[in-house]
Amino acid sequence: MKLFSGTAVFLALGMLPFTAMASHWSYEGEGAPEHWAALNGEYKTCQTGMNQSPINIDTTLQAHVSPLVTNYSDGPVTLINNGHTVQAGLKQTTSDTVTIDGVTFTLQQFHFHAPSENTVHGKHYAMEMHLVHKNAKGAVAVVAVMFDKGAANPELEKLWSTMPEKVEQDVKITSQMDLNALLPKDKTYWRFSGSLTTPPCSEGVTWIVLKHPLTLSAEQLAKFTHTMHHDNNRPTQPLNGRVVVE
């Protein structure tokens, strides 16, 4: 599968300042997902792509998938409200990685969507975290973690306590976070080939959706949704013959 250009990667990983993200895409009104392709020629894949994300995970194929190997020793150092999500950034020399099929992918950033973007048998979870990784060749892999409403999440609270409420606000994270605590102990997963869920919707992304959800409190969810002012999930996209393996 053709991978996307370095320019698209940087746009996708949110490494450009918010002001560089032209065309004012959003989740509602004239910039809503159904209009993304018309906002900018670089976003046409959002409409024409045949392997778009997110998806509804329903029928799956049993396969011998290799275990997900995570190596998260560094916590995030920055948190930014870019108007589309709240995104945590790592230091450039981070050693946080996952290994998929023997290939190492380095964590670039992680961010949140509420309600969840991917669904399971048509069900939305309260929130979904996307850990975005890139390998040495520029290929992208996203590890997705679901959250149900329930008990408060202590590790999440370390982020939420410094949540930037204004768009373009960037804050430093001073508390030491353990990213492993934001993953379920059981790392069984569904896997499929997809795309970025935001413009330019570039394809060739490996998706790893962990099956076992974590919890966050109603108050924690409300703080995020109040900061965003709107839902920030793209609707699920057609499978177009793709297979989800587990």
C-alpha positions, 0 to 999 in steps of 0.5 A: 500500500502506498504510504503518504508523503512526509508533508502529510505525515507532519500535518497528520501528527500535529507537529505544525502550529495550529495556524499552519493547519489551513482550510479550517476543517472542523467537526461541525458546520461548513467544516464538518467531515462531510465537507472535508474533501471540498475544503482543500485539494489535499483533502480529496482522499477523505472522500475518494479513499477506499480504506478510510478510518474510523470503522465499525468493528463487527465481523472479524477474522480469527488469525494468528496475530503477533502480540503487541509489544509496548515499550513506554518509559517516557511520559509526555512533556507538553499538552496542546489544545489545537482546536480539534483535540487535546494532544500530548507531545513527547520529547524528540529523543523519546524511547517510547515504542511499539513493535508490530510484526517485528518492526519498531514504531516510535510514539509521536503524540497521543490525543483524544476523541469523544465519543469514540471514533471507532465503534464495536458492533455499532457501539460508541465508547465514551472516549478513545485515545489514539497513540500515533507512532511512526517507523523509520520509513515513515509508515504510521501505526495508531494504537487505540484505547477505549474508555467507558464511563465509570471509575475516575482514571488517576493517570488521566487526571495527571493530564486533565489537571493541566488541560489547556482550555483555550485554542492554541494554548500549549502547556508543559506537563510537570507531573511524571506520567506512566503511559503504561497505566493508560493501556489495559493489562490485556493487550489483545486487539483488532487490527485493520488497514485504514487512514488518518481520521483527520484531514488529509485522511492519508491511507496506509495506516496500521490500526491496532484497536485494543479490545479491553476498555479503561474507565474515566469518570463522568466528571473527567469526560465532561471536562474534556467535552467542555474544553472541546465545546463539541463532539470531535469524532469522525463518523465511521467509514465503509469497509470496502471489502477490508478485513478486521483480524484478531 
